[in-house]
Structures are given as structure tokens and as C-alpha cells.
Amino acid sequence: MTDDLPQYLDARQFAELVQMHRQTVYQKLRAEEVPGARKIGGCWRIPRWAVEEVGTPAHLANA
């Protein structure tokens, strides 16, 4: 992972990195399926290490 990423990502940044639709990411956030994610002041903050935990969706990893 590159060091130029911020320590915490918003939902849009996270969605791009894990190659998911933003609405899918929001569903996972609400279901508490993204490790370390927190809602602060109405905005989701996701630690960048969670990208490695969630990984790439299976349909893309096997392509």
C-alpha cells in the first residue's frame, strides 16, 4: 500500500481502493463488516489498513 494515502479514508476513497460500488461500501459499513470503521460527525472514517483486511472482491480476484 502506498504511503501517500491518508491514515483514514472516507467511503469514496475506500470504495475505489477495494473496487466496490460506494453504496455497497455503505451497506457494509452499516452492517459493521468493515474492520475499524467509525462514524465521526456523520462521516465514515475507515483506517487504511482495512483495505488489506477487506481485500479485493472475489469476482475480481479470480478474473
HTML snippet that shows the backbone in 3Dmol.js (N, CA, C, O; Angstrom):
<script src="https://3Dmol.org/build/3Dmol-min.js"></script>
<div id="view" style="width:600px;height:400px;position:relative"></div>
<script>
const pdb = `
ATOM      1  N   MET A   1       0.850  -1.169   0.000  1.00  0.00           N
ATOM      2  CA  MET A   1       0.000   0.000   0.000  1.00  0.00           C
ATOM      3  C   MET A   1       0.896   1.232   0.000  1.00  0.00           C
ATOM      4  O   MET A   1       1.961   1.241   0.617  1.00  0.00           O
ATOM      5  N   THR A   2       0.458   2.253  -0.688  1.00  0.00           N
ATOM      6  CA  THR A   2       1.293   3.435  -0.805  1.00  0.00           C
ATOM      7  C   THR A   2       1.204   4.292   0.441  1.00  0.00           C
ATOM      8  O   THR A   2       0.180   4.325   1.124  1.00  0.00           O
ATOM      9  N   ASP A   3       2.303   4.987   0.726  1.00  0.00           N
ATOM     10  CA  ASP A   3       2.357   5.843   1.902  1.00  0.00           C
ATOM     11  C   ASP A   3       1.674   7.183   1.677  1.00  0.00           C
ATOM     12  O   ASP A   3       1.494   7.946   2.627  1.00  0.00           O
ATOM     13  N   ASP A   4       1.287   7.489   0.435  1.00  0.00           N
ATOM     14  CA  ASP A   4       0.647   8.774   0.177  1.00  0.00           C
ATOM     15  C   ASP A   4      -0.837   8.774   0.532  1.00  0.00           C
ATOM     16  O   ASP A   4      -1.488   9.815   0.443  1.00  0.00           O
ATOM     17  N   LEU A   5      -1.382   7.635   0.930  1.00  0.00           N
ATOM     18  CA  LEU A   5      -2.768   7.582   1.379  1.00  0.00           C
ATOM     19  C   LEU A   5      -2.863   8.145   2.792  1.00  0.00           C
ATOM     20  O   LEU A   5      -1.948   7.968   3.596  1.00  0.00           O
ATOM     21  N   PRO A   6      -3.974   8.826   3.098  1.00  0.00           N
ATOM     22  CA  PRO A   6      -4.157   9.297   4.469  1.00  0.00           C
ATOM     23  C   PRO A   6      -4.354   8.113   5.412  1.00  0.00           C
ATOM     24  O   PRO A   6      -4.688   7.011   4.978  1.00  0.00           O
ATOM     25  N   GLN A   7      -4.146   8.350   6.688  1.00  0.00           N
ATOM     26  CA  GLN A   7      -4.304   7.282   7.673  1.00  0.00           C
ATOM     27  C   GLN A   7      -5.747   6.781   7.715  1.00  0.00           C
ATOM     28  O   GLN A   7      -5.990   5.591   7.916  1.00  0.00           O
ATOM     29  N   TYR A   8      -6.696   7.688   7.526  1.00  0.00           N
ATOM     30  CA  TYR A   8      -8.111   7.322   7.487  1.00  0.00           C
ATOM     31  C   TYR A   8      -8.708   7.738   6.155  1.00  0.00           C
ATOM     32  O   TYR A   8      -8.416   8.816   5.637  1.00  0.00           O
ATOM     33  N   LEU A   9      -9.551   6.866   5.606  1.00  0.00           N
ATOM     34  CA  LEU A   9     -10.182   7.096   4.308  1.00  0.00           C
ATOM     35  C   LEU A   9     -11.658   7.390   4.504  1.00  0.00           C
ATOM     36  O   LEU A   9     -12.256   6.987   5.502  1.00  0.00           O
ATOM     37  N   ASP A  10     -12.242   8.096   3.543  1.00  0.00           N
ATOM     38  CA  ASP A  10     -13.697   8.226   3.548  1.00  0.00           C
ATOM     39  C   ASP A  10     -14.274   7.087   2.710  1.00  0.00           C
ATOM     40  O   ASP A  10     -13.527   6.311   2.114  1.00  0.00           O
ATOM     41  N   ALA A  11     -15.583   6.990   2.665  1.00  0.00           N
ATOM     42  CA  ALA A  11     -16.229   5.870   1.968  1.00  0.00           C
ATOM     43  C   ALA A  11     -15.895   5.860   0.483  1.00  0.00           C
ATOM     44  O   ALA A  11     -15.719   4.789  -0.098  1.00  0.00           O
ATOM     45  N   ARG A  12     -15.804   7.026  -0.139  1.00  0.00           N
ATOM     46  CA  ARG A  12     -15.495   7.101  -1.570  1.00  0.00           C
ATOM     47  C   ARG A  12     -14.095   6.566  -1.850  1.00  0.00           C
ATOM     48  O   ARG A  12     -13.906   5.768  -2.768  1.00  0.00           O
ATOM     49  N   GLN A  13     -13.119   7.002  -1.066  1.00  0.00           N
ATOM     50  CA  GLN A  13     -11.741   6.535  -1.252  1.00  0.00           C
ATOM     51  C   GLN A  13     -11.648   5.028  -1.032  1.00  0.00           C
ATOM     52  O   GLN A  13     -11.002   4.317  -1.802  1.00  0.00           O
ATOM     53  N   PHE A  14     -12.294   4.556   0.016  1.00  0.00           N
ATOM     54  CA  PHE A  14     -12.276   3.133   0.328  1.00  0.00           C
ATOM     55  C   PHE A  14     -12.903   2.325  -0.802  1.00  0.00           C
ATOM     56  O   PHE A  14     -12.367   1.292  -1.203  1.00  0.00           O
ATOM     57  N   ALA A  15     -14.040   2.796  -1.315  1.00  0.00           N
ATOM     58  CA  ALA A  15     -14.732   2.102  -2.406  1.00  0.00           C
ATOM     59  C   ALA A  15     -13.836   1.971  -3.632  1.00  0.00           C
ATOM     60  O   ALA A  15     -13.812   0.921  -4.273  1.00  0.00           O
ATOM     61  N   GLU A  16     -13.107   3.021  -3.958  1.00  0.00           N
ATOM     62  CA  GLU A  16     -12.203   2.973  -5.112  1.00  0.00           C
ATOM     63  C   GLU A  16     -11.092   1.952  -4.900  1.00  0.00           C
ATOM     64  O   GLU A  16     -10.754   1.198  -5.812  1.00  0.00           O
ATOM     65  N   LEU A  17     -10.531   1.927  -3.706  1.00  0.00           N
ATOM     66  CA  LEU A  17      -9.406   1.036  -3.434  1.00  0.00           C
ATOM     67  C   LEU A  17      -9.798  -0.438  -3.418  1.00  0.00           C
ATOM     68  O   LEU A  17      -9.025  -1.290  -3.855  1.00  0.00           O
ATOM     69  N   VAL A  18     -10.988  -0.742  -2.918  1.00  0.00           N
ATOM     70  CA  VAL A  18     -11.415  -2.143  -2.866  1.00  0.00           C
ATOM     71  C   VAL A  18     -12.287  -2.517  -4.060  1.00  0.00           C
ATOM     72  O   VAL A  18     -12.797  -3.635  -4.143  1.00  0.00           O
ATOM     73  N   GLN A  19     -12.452  -1.584  -4.972  1.00  0.00           N
ATOM     74  CA  GLN A  19     -13.186  -1.797  -6.222  1.00  0.00           C
ATOM     75  C   GLN A  19     -14.613  -2.274  -5.970  1.00  0.00           C
ATOM     76  O   GLN A  19     -15.066  -3.269  -6.536  1.00  0.00           O
ATOM     77  N   MET A  20     -15.306  -1.538  -5.108  1.00  0.00           N
ATOM     78  CA  MET A  20     -16.716  -1.799  -4.827  1.00  0.00           C
ATOM     79  C   MET A  20     -17.505  -0.531  -5.127  1.00  0.00           C
ATOM     80  O   MET A  20     -16.963   0.574  -5.096  1.00  0.00           O
ATOM     81  N   HIS A  21     -18.778  -0.703  -5.415  1.00  0.00           N
ATOM     82  CA  HIS A  21     -19.657   0.446  -5.572  1.00  0.00           C
ATOM     83  C   HIS A  21     -19.786   1.133  -4.215  1.00  0.00           C
ATOM     84  O   HIS A  21     -19.802   0.476  -3.174  1.00  0.00           O
ATOM     85  N   ARG A  22     -19.877   2.444  -4.238  1.00  0.00           N
ATOM     86  CA  ARG A  22     -19.934   3.199  -2.988  1.00  0.00           C
ATOM     87  C   ARG A  22     -21.128   2.789  -2.126  1.00  0.00           C
ATOM     88  O   ARG A  22     -21.001   2.723  -0.903  1.00  0.00           O
ATOM     89  N   GLN A  23     -22.270   2.516  -2.728  1.00  0.00           N
ATOM     90  CA  GLN A  23     -23.440   2.102  -1.947  1.00  0.00           C
ATOM     91  C   GLN A  23     -23.218   0.745  -1.273  1.00  0.00           C
ATOM     92  O   GLN A  23     -23.717   0.508  -0.173  1.00  0.00           O
ATOM     93  N   THR A  24     -22.477  -0.135  -1.928  1.00  0.00           N
ATOM     94  CA  THR A  24     -22.133  -1.426  -1.322  1.00  0.00           C
ATOM     95  C   THR A  24     -21.262  -1.208  -0.097  1.00  0.00           C
ATOM     96  O   THR A  24     -21.435  -1.871   0.925  1.00  0.00           O
ATOM     97  N   VAL A  25     -20.326  -0.278  -0.204  1.00  0.00           N
ATOM     98  CA  VAL A  25     -19.463   0.045   0.937  1.00  0.00           C
ATOM     99  C   VAL A  25     -20.309   0.571   2.091  1.00  0.00           C
ATOM    100  O   VAL A  25     -20.110   0.165   3.235  1.00  0.00           O
ATOM    101  N   TYR A  26     -21.247   1.467   1.807  1.00  0.00           N
ATOM    102  CA  TYR A  26     -22.111   1.987   2.870  1.00  0.00           C
ATOM    103  C   TYR A  26     -22.922   0.869   3.526  1.00  0.00           C
ATOM    104  O   TYR A  26     -23.112   0.880   4.742  1.00  0.00           O
ATOM    105  N   GLN A  27     -23.396  -0.082   2.746  1.00  0.00           N
ATOM    106  CA  GLN A  27     -24.129  -1.215   3.316  1.00  0.00           C
ATOM    107  C   GLN A  27     -23.230  -2.012   4.248  1.00  0.00           C
ATOM    108  O   GLN A  27     -23.651  -2.410   5.334  1.00  0.00           O
ATOM    109  N   LYS A  28     -21.992  -2.244   3.825  1.00  0.00           N
ATOM    110  CA  LYS A  28     -21.044  -2.991   4.653  1.00  0.00           C
ATOM    111  C   LYS A  28     -20.687  -2.213   5.916  1.00  0.00           C
ATOM    112  O   LYS A  28     -20.515  -2.801   6.984  1.00  0.00           O
ATOM    113  N   LEU A  29     -20.576  -0.895   5.793  1.00  0.00           N
ATOM    114  CA  LEU A  29     -20.280  -0.066   6.962  1.00  0.00           C
ATOM    115  C   LEU A  29     -21.416  -0.150   7.980  1.00  0.00           C
ATOM    116  O   LEU A  29     -21.169  -0.327   9.173  1.00  0.00           O
ATOM    117  N   ARG A  30     -22.645  -0.024   7.518  1.00  0.00           N
ATOM    118  CA  ARG A  30     -23.798  -0.099   8.427  1.00  0.00           C
ATOM    119  C   ARG A  30     -23.925  -1.481   9.062  1.00  0.00           C
ATOM    120  O   ARG A  30     -24.380  -1.602  10.200  1.00  0.00           O
ATOM    121  N   ALA A  31     -23.530  -2.513   8.342  1.00  0.00           N
ATOM    122  CA  ALA A  31     -23.593  -3.886   8.864  1.00  0.00           C
ATOM    123  C   ALA A  31     -22.362  -4.233   9.701  1.00  0.00           C
ATOM    124  O   ALA A  31     -22.225  -5.363  10.169  1.00  0.00           O
ATOM    125  N   GLU A  32     -21.471  -3.261   9.888  1.00  0.00           N
ATOM    126  CA  GLU A  32     -20.235  -3.439  10.669  1.00  0.00           C
ATOM    127  C   GLU A  32     -19.347  -4.530  10.096  1.00  0.00           C
ATOM    128  O   GLU A  32     -18.740  -5.297  10.843  1.00  0.00           O
ATOM    129  N   GLU A  33     -19.269  -4.602   8.763  1.00  0.00           N
ATOM    130  CA  GLU A  33     -18.444  -5.598   8.083  1.00  0.00           C
ATOM    131  C   GLU A  33     -17.084  -5.051   7.659  1.00  0.00           C
ATOM    132  O   GLU A  33     -16.286  -5.768   7.057  1.00  0.00           O
ATOM    133  N   VAL A  34     -16.821  -3.795   7.970  1.00  0.00           N
ATOM    134  CA  VAL A  34     -15.526  -3.193   7.637  1.00  0.00           C
ATOM    135  C   VAL A  34     -14.787  -2.969   8.950  1.00  0.00           C
ATOM    136  O   VAL A  34     -15.210  -2.144   9.760  1.00  0.00           O
ATOM    137  N   PRO A  35     -13.690  -3.688   9.173  1.00  0.00           N
ATOM    138  CA  PRO A  35     -12.990  -3.593  10.452  1.00  0.00           C
ATOM    139  C   PRO A  35     -12.415  -2.202  10.693  1.00  0.00           C
ATOM    140  O   PRO A  35     -11.834  -1.586   9.799  1.00  0.00           O
ATOM    141  N   GLY A  36     -12.591  -1.725  11.920  1.00  0.00           N
ATOM    142  CA  GLY A  36     -12.004  -0.454  12.322  1.00  0.00           C
ATOM    143  C   GLY A  36     -12.759   0.783  11.881  1.00  0.00           C
ATOM    144  O   GLY A  36     -12.367   1.893  12.241  1.00  0.00           O
ATOM    145  N   ALA A  37     -13.824   0.634  11.116  1.00  0.00           N
ATOM    146  CA  ALA A  37     -14.568   1.791  10.605  1.00  0.00           C
ATOM    147  C   ALA A  37     -15.377   2.438  11.725  1.00  0.00           C
ATOM    148  O   ALA A  37     -15.951   1.755  12.573  1.00  0.00           O
ATOM    149  N   ARG A  38     -15.408   3.768  11.709  1.00  0.00           N
ATOM    150  CA  ARG A  38     -16.148   4.534  12.707  1.00  0.00           C
ATOM    151  C   ARG A  38     -16.879   5.677  12.018  1.00  0.00           C
ATOM    152  O   ARG A  38     -16.396   6.242  11.037  1.00  0.00           O
ATOM    153  N   LYS A  39     -18.036   6.001  12.540  1.00  0.00           N
ATOM    154  CA  LYS A  39     -18.773   7.157  12.043  1.00  0.00           C
ATOM    155  C   LYS A  39     -18.491   8.312  12.991  1.00  0.00           C
ATOM    156  O   LYS A  39     -18.820   8.250  14.175  1.00  0.00           O
ATOM    157  N   ILE A  40     -17.882   9.363  12.465  1.00  0.00           N
ATOM    158  CA  ILE A  40     -17.490  10.516  13.266  1.00  0.00           C
ATOM    159  C   ILE A  40     -18.128  11.753  12.655  1.00  0.00           C
ATOM    160  O   ILE A  40     -17.865  12.093  11.502  1.00  0.00           O
ATOM    161  N   GLY A  41     -18.962  12.420  13.431  1.00  0.00           N
ATOM    162  CA  GLY A  41     -19.610  13.630  12.941  1.00  0.00           C
ATOM    163  C   GLY A  41     -20.424  13.411  11.685  1.00  0.00           C
ATOM    164  O   GLY A  41     -20.497  14.299  10.835  1.00  0.00           O
ATOM    165  N   GLY A  42     -21.035  12.251  11.551  1.00  0.00           N
ATOM    166  CA  GLY A  42     -21.859  11.957  10.389  1.00  0.00           C
ATOM    167  C   GLY A  42     -21.094  11.442   9.185  1.00  0.00           C
ATOM    168  O   GLY A  42     -21.700  11.126   8.161  1.00  0.00           O
ATOM    169  N   CYS A  43     -19.770  11.350   9.286  1.00  0.00           N
ATOM    170  CA  CYS A  43     -18.944  10.861   8.172  1.00  0.00           C
ATOM    171  C   CYS A  43     -18.228   9.584   8.589  1.00  0.00           C
ATOM    172  O   CYS A  43     -17.725   9.473   9.707  1.00  0.00           O
ATOM    173  N   TRP A  44     -18.191   8.632   7.678  1.00  0.00           N
ATOM    174  CA  TRP A  44     -17.471   7.389   7.947  1.00  0.00           C
ATOM    175  C   TRP A  44     -15.980   7.614   7.776  1.00  0.00           C
ATOM    176  O   TRP A  44     -15.542   8.257   6.822  1.00  0.00           O
ATOM    177  N   ARG A  45     -15.207   7.080   8.706  1.00  0.00           N
ATOM    178  CA  ARG A  45     -13.749   7.094   8.633  1.00  0.00           C
ATOM    179  C   ARG A  45     -13.283   5.654   8.742  1.00  0.00           C
ATOM    180  O   ARG A  45     -13.631   4.932   9.676  1.00  0.00           O
ATOM    181  N   ILE A  46     -12.486   5.260   7.760  1.00  0.00           N
ATOM    182  CA  ILE A  46     -12.049   3.872   7.653  1.00  0.00           C
ATOM    183  C   ILE A  46     -10.525   3.855   7.666  1.00  0.00           C
ATOM    184  O   ILE A  46      -9.901   4.515   6.836  1.00  0.00           O
ATOM    185  N   PRO A  47      -9.913   3.118   8.587  1.00  0.00           N
ATOM    186  CA  PRO A  47      -8.451   3.071   8.604  1.00  0.00           C
ATOM    187  C   PRO A  47      -7.924   2.427   7.325  1.00  0.00           C
ATOM    188  O   PRO A  47      -8.530   1.494   6.797  1.00  0.00           O
ATOM    189  N   ARG A  48      -6.809   2.921   6.838  1.00  0.00           N
ATOM    190  CA  ARG A  48      -6.309   2.400   5.557  1.00  0.00           C
ATOM    191  C   ARG A  48      -5.913   0.930   5.639  1.00  0.00           C
ATOM    192  O   ARG A  48      -5.908   0.244   4.617  1.00  0.00           O
ATOM    193  N   TRP A  49      -5.584   0.434   6.823  1.00  0.00           N
ATOM    194  CA  TRP A  49      -5.253  -0.990   6.939  1.00  0.00           C
ATOM    195  C   TRP A  49      -6.468  -1.869   6.661  1.00  0.00           C
ATOM    196  O   TRP A  49      -6.315  -3.052   6.358  1.00  0.00           O
ATOM    197  N   ALA A  50      -7.675  -1.305   6.759  1.00  0.00           N
ATOM    198  CA  ALA A  50      -8.883  -2.086   6.483  1.00  0.00           C
ATOM    199  C   ALA A  50      -8.971  -2.487   5.014  1.00  0.00           C
ATOM    200  O   ALA A  50      -9.652  -3.457   4.680  1.00  0.00           O
ATOM    201  N   VAL A  51      -8.295  -1.757   4.138  1.00  0.00           N
ATOM    202  CA  VAL A  51      -8.281  -2.116   2.711  1.00  0.00           C
ATOM    203  C   VAL A  51      -7.689  -3.506   2.544  1.00  0.00           C
ATOM    204  O   VAL A  51      -8.215  -4.321   1.785  1.00  0.00           O
ATOM    205  N   GLU A  52      -6.608  -3.777   3.243  1.00  0.00           N
ATOM    206  CA  GLU A  52      -5.972  -5.096   3.156  1.00  0.00           C
ATOM    207  C   GLU A  52      -6.840  -6.166   3.813  1.00  0.00           C
ATOM    208  O   GLU A  52      -6.862  -7.311   3.361  1.00  0.00           O
ATOM    209  N   GLU A  53      -7.557  -5.799   4.881  1.00  0.00           N
ATOM    210  CA  GLU A  53      -8.432  -6.759   5.562  1.00  0.00           C
ATOM    211  C   GLU A  53      -9.612  -7.156   4.677  1.00  0.00           C
ATOM    212  O   GLU A  53      -9.963  -8.332   4.584  1.00  0.00           O
ATOM    213  N   VAL A  54     -10.216  -6.166   4.033  1.00  0.00           N
ATOM    214  CA  VAL A  54     -11.372  -6.436   3.177  1.00  0.00           C
ATOM    215  C   VAL A  54     -10.917  -7.052   1.870  1.00  0.00           C
ATOM    216  O   VAL A  54     -11.540  -7.988   1.369  1.00  0.00           O
ATOM    217  N   GLY A  55      -9.828  -6.530   1.313  1.00  0.00           N
ATOM    218  CA  GLY A  55      -9.275  -7.076   0.080  1.00  0.00           C
ATOM    219  C   GLY A  55     -10.106  -6.762  -1.146  1.00  0.00           C
ATOM    220  O   GLY A  55     -11.013  -5.930  -1.111  1.00  0.00           O
ATOM    221  N   THR A  56      -9.781  -7.441  -2.222  1.00  0.00           N
ATOM    222  CA  THR A  56     -10.480  -7.268  -3.487  1.00  0.00           C
ATOM    223  C   THR A  56     -11.645  -8.246  -3.543  1.00  0.00           C
ATOM    224  O   THR A  56     -11.500  -9.393  -3.121  1.00  0.00           O
ATOM    225  N   PRO A  57     -12.784  -7.823  -4.048  1.00  0.00           N
ATOM    226  CA  PRO A  57     -13.913  -8.755  -4.164  1.00  0.00           C
ATOM    227  C   PRO A  57     -13.528 -10.023  -4.923  1.00  0.00           C
ATOM    228  O   PRO A  57     -12.723  -9.975  -5.853  1.00  0.00           O
ATOM    229  N   ALA A  58     -14.097 -11.143  -4.528  1.00  0.00           N
ATOM    230  CA  ALA A  58     -13.734 -12.445  -5.102  1.00  0.00           C
ATOM    231  C   ALA A  58     -13.919 -12.490  -6.611  1.00  0.00           C
ATOM    232  O   ALA A  58     -13.109 -13.100  -7.310  1.00  0.00           O
ATOM    233  N   HIS A  59     -14.961 -11.863  -7.126  1.00  0.00           N
ATOM    234  CA  HIS A  59     -15.193 -11.927  -8.569  1.00  0.00           C
ATOM    235  C   HIS A  59     -14.115 -11.174  -9.351  1.00  0.00           C
ATOM    236  O   HIS A  59     -13.916 -11.436 -10.537  1.00  0.00           O
ATOM    237  N   LEU A  60     -13.421 -10.245  -8.697  1.00  0.00           N
ATOM    238  CA  LEU A  60     -12.316  -9.546  -9.363  1.00  0.00           C
ATOM    239  C   LEU A  60     -10.993 -10.259  -9.126  1.00  0.00           C
ATOM    240  O   LEU A  60     -10.127 -10.266 -10.001  1.00  0.00           O
ATOM    241  N   ALA A  61     -10.831 -10.852  -7.962  1.00  0.00           N
ATOM    242  CA  ALA A  61      -9.582 -11.538  -7.638  1.00  0.00           C
ATOM    243  C   ALA A  61      -9.391 -12.780  -8.499  1.00  0.00           C
ATOM    244  O   ALA A  61      -8.260 -13.148  -8.815  1.00  0.00           O
ATOM    245  N   ASN A  62     -10.488 -13.427  -8.879  1.00  0.00           N
ATOM    246  CA  ASN A  62     -10.407 -14.655  -9.665  1.00  0.00           C
ATOM    247  C   ASN A  62     -10.458 -14.412 -11.164  1.00  0.00           C
ATOM    248  O   ASN A  62     -10.398 -15.358 -11.949  1.00  0.00           O
ATOM    249  N   ALA A  63     -10.567 -13.165 -11.563  1.00  0.00           N
ATOM    250  CA  ALA A  63     -10.684 -12.852 -13.003  1.00  0.00           C
ATOM    251  C   ALA A  63      -9.375 -13.034 -13.731  1.00  0.00           C
ATOM    252  O   ALA A  63      -9.305 -12.812 -14.940  1.00  0.00           O
TER     253      ALA A  63
END
`;
const viewer = $3Dmol.createViewer("view");
viewer.addModel(pdb, "pdb");
viewer.setStyle({}, {cartoon: {color: "spectrum"}});
viewer.zoomTo();
viewer.render();
</script>
